[in-house]
Amino acid sequence: MTNGNASVQSMSLGDVEVIRVVEWHSPFLPASGMFPTAAAGLWKGNEDRLAPDHWEPDTDRVVIALQTWVLRSGGRTVLVDTGAGNGRERPGMAPYFHQCQGDFLGLLARAGVRPTDVDVVVNTHLHVDHVGWNTVDADGEWVPTFPNAHYLIPAADDFHYGPDNAYGNGLHEVDRLIYEDSIAPIHQAGKAVLWDGLHRIDEHLTLESAPGHTPGSSVLRLASGSDRAVFAGDLLHSPVQILDPCCNSNACLAPEQAVASRRRVLGRAADERELLVPAHFGGAGALEVRREGGGFALGPWATFSPEK
């Protein structure tokens, strides 16, 4: 899937440049299907904060972005998640992920990033829309897109979605396809780095396990000067999950664990004034979080530079 909302924007957090690369920004699944436990009035009661960037009231569809975050930190280029990729067999996932033909590499070029420039690839977890551009098709063989990079892969997800756990216990055929075309070639090329718990990338960037959405779901914390941010992956797909942290997406494999991780990450973001940067938020893409009563409220949204 492609659309006219592709964009490249940037901002600085301390000594780290943050580049937002948006492949598309579009209505996605119905809200009731994507967040089946959400209270009936949650969306309508917050329409002024959710529409049009995060919810389309007329169709009751969640609005999301497919995007990658590029971090220039300590002289290195780090990619956080790699989208859905091109030419992938993703049965039942059309039009969003099946046989896509997007211009991701062109968008990276607009950001001044060539595949050979990338030093580190972070897969926050191993779902379809976070690992696709790990690889490209080279004469019928999937090979690493970023030949000079190490790929940081959560060990728990690698086990769960890999052959040792029969590709997610064999529940979804697409999990095997995703692993075979986007993860296995990284192992075969000797580029995979499995980690668990905490993993420090450099003086500014640290990975931290935050399980629940998947067994190895993770967040990336940024600290540089007085600036703080947390790249939260799929712990949150929508601002409604800030307003009600108990609201899981339909893709959370361990719901209670996902809620606990979400509350922990939101609490720290609020207390330490971390900019919250989820993988799929539409609109401005990132915001501050505030404590309010016994819960959380939406703070100011981030400001990125004009499109490159």
RONU-922946 format. One line per 4 residues: their letters; for each residue x, y, z of N, C-alpha, C. Coordinates in steps of 0.05 Angstrom, whole numbers. Example, Ala and Ser with C-alpha at 12.3 -4.5 7.8 and 13.67 -1.06 7.14 Angstrom:
as	264/-114/156/246/-90/156/264/-66/156; 257/-45/142/273/-21/143/258/1/157
! end
This chain:
mtng	17/-24/0/0/0/0/17/25/0; 11/45/-16/24/71/-16/3/92/-17; 10/116/-8/-9/139/-10/7/165/-11; -8/187/-13/5/213/-15/14/225/11
nasv	11/210/33/19/220/59/47/213/67; 62/201/49/90/195/55/105/221/61; 123/220/81/137/244/89/163/237/104; 180/257/105/205/255/121/208/281/137
qsms	209/278/163/211/301/181/233/296/202; 242/317/215/263/313/235/261/332/258; 275/324/280/278/341/303/303/333/317; 313/348/336/336/341/352/329/338/381
lgdv	339/317/393/336/313/422/365/311/433; 373/332/446/401/333/455/420/331/431; 438/312/432/457/309/410/448/288/390; 423/279/392/413/258/374/393/271/354
evir	397/266/329/378/274/308/358/252/305; 332/259/306/310/240/303/296/246/277; 295/227/259/282/231/233/259/212/231; 236/223/225/211/207/222/206/202/192
vvew	206/176/185/201/168/158/174/154/156; 154/167/144/127/158/143/122/146/115; 116/120/114/109/108/88/80/114/81; 62/111/100/34/118/96/21/125/122
hspf	-1/140/119/-17/150/142/-46/147/134; -60/128/146/-86/121/134/-105/108/155; -131/110/150/-150/94/165/-143/64/162; -145/50/184/-136/22/185/-160/4/193
lpas	-159/-10/215/-180/-28/223/-202/-13/238; -226/-25/239/-247/-14/256/-239/-13/285; -246/8/299/-238/11/327/-247/-12/344; -271/-21/339/-282/-43/356/-267/-69/352
gmfp	-256/-73/328/-241/-97/322/-212/-95/332; -200/-71/329/-172/-68/337/-169/-66/367; -189/-55/380/-188/-52/410/-214/-63/421; -216/-90/422/-242/-102/429/-251/-97/457
taaa	-233/-90/475/-241/-86/503/-246/-57/510; -243/-39/490/-246/-10/496/-275/-4/503; -279/13/523/-306/21/531/-321/34/508; -346/30/507/-362/39/484/-359/68/478
glwk	-358/84/500/-357/113/496/-330/125/495; -309/109/496/-282/119/497/-274/136/473; -281/127/449/-274/141/425/-291/166/422; -317/163/423/-335/186/420/-330/207/441
gned	-326/198/466/-322/217/488/-296/233/485; -278/224/469/-252/238/465/-248/246/435; -270/249/421/-268/255/393/-251/280/387; -253/300/404/-238/324/399/-208/320/400
rlap	-199/299/414/-171/293/416/-162/271/396; -181/256/386/-174/233/369/-178/238/339; -198/253/332/-204/258/304/-191/284/295; -180/285/270/-180/263/250/-154/247/249
dhwe	-134/254/266/-108/242/263/-106/213/273; -124/206/291/-122/179/304/-148/163/301; -169/175/292/-195/161/290/-212/175/270; -226/159/253/-244/170/233/-272/164/242
pdtd	-286/184/254/-312/178/266/-333/167/247; -333/177/222/-354/168/203/-352/139/197; -328/127/197/-325/99/191/-318/83/215; -312/96/238/-303/83/262/-278/67/258
rvvi	-259/78/242/-234/65/236/-211/79/250; -193/64/261/-169/75/274/-150/85/252; -139/109/256/-120/120/237/-92/115/248; -75/103/232/-47/98/241/-27/106/219
alqt	-2/106/226/19/111/207/38/86/206; 47/79/183/69/60/180/94/76/177; 112/74/197/135/92/198/159/79/211; 182/90/204/207/82/215/221/106/227
wvlr	234/103/249/249/124/262/279/120/257; 292/141/247/320/141/242/334/158/262; 353/147/277/367/162/298/397/164/290; 406/189/289/435/193/285/447/200/313
sggr	462/181/323/471/182/350/500/173/352; 517/190/364/545/182/368/560/175/342; 553/188/321/566/183/295/555/158/280; 534/146/291/523/122/278/494/127/270
tvlv	484/112/251/457/113/242/442/88/251; 420/93/265/404/71/277/376/73/266; 366/51/255/338/49/247/322/35/268; 299/46/275/280/34/294/256/24/278
dtga	256/-3/274/235/-17/258/237/-11/228; 229/-30/212/234/-28/183/209/-32/166; 185/-27/177/161/-28/161/154/-56/151; 138/-56/129/127/-81/119/142/-93/96
gngr	159/-78/82/175/-88/60/159/-91/35; 173/-96/13/161/-99/-14/160/-129/-22; 140/-135/-38/139/-162/-50/136/-185/-32; 123/-181/-9/120/-203/11/94/-217/8
erpg	95/-243/12/70/-259/14/59/-256/42; 37/-242/44/24/-238/70/-6/-243/67; -13/-269/65/-41/-276/61/-60/-264/81; -82/-253/71/-102/-241/89/-96/-214/98
mapy	-73/-202/90/-65/-176/100/-65/-154/78; -78/-159/56/-82/-139/36/-102/-118/46; -100/-93/38/-79/-81/20/-55/-71/35; -55/-74/62/-35/-59/77/-7/-72/75
fhqc	-5/-99/75/21/-112/77/27/-132/56; 6/-142/42/10/-163/22/19/-152/-5; 42/-162/-14/53/-154/-40/54/-124/-43; 64/-110/-23/67/-81/-24/89/-74/-44
qgdf	87/-50/-55/108/-39/-72/112/-9/-64; 124/-4/-41/128/23/-31/155/34/-38; 160/58/-30/185/72/-36/201/78/-11; 202/59/7/216/63/32/245/71/28
lgll	259/58/10/287/65/6/290/93/-6; 271/101/-22/271/128/-32/267/148/-10; 249/142/9/245/160/31/270/162/49; 283/139/53/308/140/68/329/158/53
arag	329/156/27/348/172/11/342/202/15; 316/209/16/308/236/22/318/246/49; 321/227/67/331/233/94/362/233/94; 374/228/72/403/227/70/415/201/80
vrpt	399/179/79/408/153/89/409/133/66; 432/123/60/435/101/41/436/74/56; 428/52/44/429/27/59/457/21/71; 478/28/58/505/23/68/512/41/92
dvdv	496/62/96/502/81/118/492/71/145; 474/51/145/460/43/170/479/24/185; 482/31/211/500/15/229/485/-4/246; 461/3/254/445/-13/273/416/-13/264
vvnt	403/-36/263/375/-39/259/362/-50/284; 343/-37/295/328/-46/318/301/-56/309; 295/-81/314/267/-91/311/255/-92/339; 237/-74/345/225/-73/372/211/-99/378
hlhv	200/-112/358/188/-139/360/186/-150/331; 176/-174/328/178/-187/302/151/-190/288; 134/-170/290/109/-169/274/114/-159/246; 95/-165/229/97/-161/200/106/-133/192
dhvg	97/-113/207/101/-85/199/125/-72/213; 143/-89/224/166/-79/238/192/-91/228; 190/-111/210/214/-125/201/217/-127/171; 197/-117/156/196/-122/127/220/-113/111
wntv	230/-89/117/253/-79/102/280/-88/114; 279/-108/133/304/-121/141/319/-132/117; 303/-141/97/315/-155/75/304/-144/48; 318/-150/27/308/-144/0/313/-168/-18
dadg	298/-169/-39/300/-192/-58/323/-187/-77; 343/-204/-76/366/-202/-94/366/-227/-112; 355/-224/-136/353/-247/-155/341/-271/-143; 318/-267/-129/303/-289/-117/312/-298/-90
ewvp	331/-285/-78/341/-292/-52/338/-268/-33; 328/-272/-9/325/-250/10/352/-246/24; 362/-221/22/388/-214/34/385/-189/51; 402/-184/71/400/-160/87/399/-134/70
tfpn	380/-117/76/379/-91/62/402/-73/69; 410/-76/95/431/-58/106/456/-75/112; 473/-77/92/495/-98/94/516/-92/115; 518/-67/124/538/-60/144/527/-60/173
ahyl	501/-66/176/488/-63/201/487/-89/217; 486/-86/244/478/-108/261/449/-104/267; 434/-126/267/405/-125/272/400/-134/301; 389/-117/317/383/-123/345/355/-135/347
ipaa	353/-160/354/328/-176/353/323/-186/381; 299/-181/393/293/-192/419/294/-223/419; 310/-234/437/313/-263/437/287/-278/442; 270/-267/459/244/-281/464/227/-283/440
ddfh	227/-262/423/211/-262/399/224/-281/378; 251/-281/377/264/-298/358/258/-327/364; 257/-334/389/249/-362/397/220/-367/390; 202/-348/398/174/-353/395/166/-355/365
ygpd	177/-338/349/169/-337/320/187/-354/302; 209/-364/314/227/-380/298/220/-409/297; 237/-425/284/231/-454/281/231/-470/308; 246/-460/328/247/-475/353/220/-476/367
nayg	204/-455/363/177/-455/374/156/-458/352; 165/-469/329/148/-476/307/133/-451/297; 148/-429/294/136/-405/282/111/-396/297; 114/-388/322/91/-378/338/71/-400/344
nglh	81/-425/349/64/-448/355/46/-455/331; 53/-445/307/39/-452/283/10/-441/282; 5/-421/298/-23/-410/299/-30/-395/274; -10/-381/262/-15/-365/238/6/-371/218
evdr	-2/-380/194/17/-386/173/35/-363/166; 24/-338/169/40/-315/161/64/-311/179; 63/-321/204/86/-318/222/111/-333/211; 106/-356/199/128/-371/186/139/-355/162
liye	121/-345/146/130/-329/123/147/-305/131; 138/-291/152/152/-267/161/180/-275/170; 182/-297/186/208/-305/196/226/-313/173; 215/-328/155/232/-339/133/243/-318/115
dsia	227/-297/109/237/-277/90/250/-253/103; 245/-248/129/255/-223/141/273/-227/165; 274/-251/177/290/-256/200/312/-277/195; 304/-300/184/323/-321/178/347/-312/161
pihq	342/-296/140/365/-286/124/385/-269/140; 375/-256/161/393/-240/178/411/-258/194; 400/-280/204/416/-300/218/437/-313/199; 427/-320/175/445/-333/156/468/-315/148
agka	464/-289/148/485/-270/141/503/-263/164; 497/-274/188/513/-268/211/510/-241/222; 486/-229/217/481/-201/225/463/-198/249; 452/-220/259/433/-219/281/447/-218/308
vlwd	437/-200/325/447/-199/353/422/-202/370; 420/-225/384/398/-230/402/404/-218/430; 383/-207/442/387/-194/468/362/-198/485; 365/-194/511/343/-196/530/348/-178/553
glhr	327/-168/566/330/-151/589/337/-123/582; 363/-116/582/373/-90/575/396/-93/554; 397/-75/536/419/-75/517/426/-46/510; 450/-38/517/459/-11/511/471/-9/483
ideh	461/9/467/471/13/440/494/32/440; 491/55/454/512/75/457/506/91/482; 520/113/485/516/129/510/488/142/511; 474/144/489/448/157/489/424/137/487
ltle	429/113/477/407/95/469/409/68/483; 387/60/496/386/34/510/360/20/504; 362/-6/497/338/-22/493/330/-35/520; 304/-38/523/293/-50/548/269/-68/541
sapg	269/-92/552/247/-110/548/221/-98/559; 199/-102/545/173/-93/554/152/-113/543; 152/-137/553/136/-159/542/106/-156/545; 92/-170/529/62/-170/531/50/-169/504
htpg	57/-149/488/47/-148/461/57/-173/446; 83/-178/449/95/-203/441/114/-212/464; 124/-236/464/141/-244/486/166/-227/488; 177/-217/466/201/-201/467/197/-171/461
ssvl	172/-163/462/166/-134/456/185/-116/472; 195/-95/460/215/-78/473/210/-49/467; 224/-32/483/224/-3/478/253/6/477; 257/29/464/283/41/462/283/68/476
rlas	300/71/496/301/96/511/325/113/500; 319/139/498/339/159/490/343/179/512; 367/184/519/374/204/539/399/219/529; 395/245/524/418/262/514/414/290/525
gsdr	434/299/540/431/325/553/406/324/571; 389/344/569/365/344/586/341/331/572; 345/322/547/322/310/532/320/280/537; 295/271/537/289/243/541/267/235/522
avfa	268/210/512/247/199/495/246/169/499; 223/157/494/220/128/494/205/120/468; 218/104/452/207/94/427/193/68/435; 166/69/436/151/49/451/140/26/434
gdll	148/24/409/139/2/392/109/0/392; 99/-24/395/70/-29/394/57/-32/421; 70/-22/443/56/-21/468/32/-4/466; 33/15/448/10/33/443/6/36/413
hspv	-18/33/403/-25/39/375/-41/65/373; -53/74/394/-71/97/394/-70/112/420; -75/138/420/-77/153/445/-98/143/464; -117/127/454/-137/117/473/-124/99/494
qild	-101/88/488/-87/70/507/-71/86/528; -68/112/523/-58/130/545/-81/136/563; -104/142/552/-128/149/567/-138/125/583; -135/101/572/-142/76/585/-121/55/580
pccn	-100/54/598/-78/35/593/-86/5/594; -110/-1/604/-119/-28/604/-130/-37/576; -131/-19/558/-141/-24/531/-119/-36/513; -121/-62/509/-101/-75/491/-110/-76/463
snac	-91/-78/444/-98/-83/417/-105/-113/413; -117/-119/390/-124/-147/385/-99/-164/379; -76/-152/377/-51/-167/372/-34/-172/396; -43/-163/420/-28/-168/444/-31/-197/453
lape	-8/-212/453/-9/-240/459/-14/-247/488; -4/-230/506/-7/-234/535/-19/-209/546; -46/-206/546/-59/-181/553/-51/-169/580; -51/-185/601/-45/-174/628/-16/-164/629
qava	2/-179/616/30/-170/616/33/-145/599; 18/-142/578/19/-118/561/9/-94/576; -12/-97/592/-22/-75/608/-1/-66/629; 12/-85/642/33/-79/662/56/-64/649
srrr	65/-73/625/87/-60/611/78/-32/603; 54/-29/593/44/-3/584/43/17/607; 32/8/630/31/26/653/59/34/662; 77/15/662/104/22/671/117/42/652
vlgr	115/38/627/127/56/607/114/84/608; 87/85/610/73/110/612/81/125/638; 83/110/660/90/123/686/117/136/685; 136/121/674/163/133/672/164/156/653
aade	149/154/630/148/176/611/137/201/624; 116/198/640/104/221/654/123/232/675; 135/215/691/152/224/713/178/236/704; 189/226/682/216/235/673/214/254/649
rell	189/261/642/185/279/619/198/267/593; 194/241/589/203/229/565/182/234/543; 192/241/519/174/243/496/166/214/489; 140/209/487/130/183/480/128/180/450
vpah	142/161/439/143/157/409/134/129/402; 108/124/400/99/98/392/105/92/362; 103/67/355/109/60/327/89/71/307; 64/73/315/43/78/294/26/102/298
fgga	32/119/317/14/142/321/14/160/296; -10/168/289/-13/187/267/-8/215/277; -18/235/261/-14/263/269/15/270/272; 21/282/295/49/291/300/67/267/307
gale	55/244/314/71/220/318/82/216/345; 86/237/361/98/234/388/87/256/406; 86/250/432/75/270/451/86/265/478; 81/284/496/87/281/524/62/269/538
vrre	67/257/561/46/244/577/46/257/604; 22/261/615/19/273/641/3/254/659; 10/254/685/-7/240/704/-32/257/710; -54/243/713/-79/257/718/-96/239/736
gggf	-100/247/761/-115/230/779/-99/204/783; -113/181/779/-99/156/780/-90/145/754; -93/162/733/-86/153/706/-68/172/692; -72/174/665/-54/190/648/-70/208/630
algp	-58/229/621/-71/248/602/-51/254/580; -62/264/557/-46/271/535/-33/299/540; -7/301/537/7/326/539/11/338/512; 30/357/510/35/370/484/47/351/464
watf	39/356/439/50/339/417/77/350/407; 93/333/396/119/340/386/117/358/362; 138/373/357/140/390/334/164/382/317; 159/372/293/181/365/275/185/387/255
spek	209/387/243/215/407/222/198/401/198; 196/421/180/182/417/155/194/394/139; 177/382/122/186/359/107/211/364/91; 228/344/91/253/346/74/245/340/45
! end
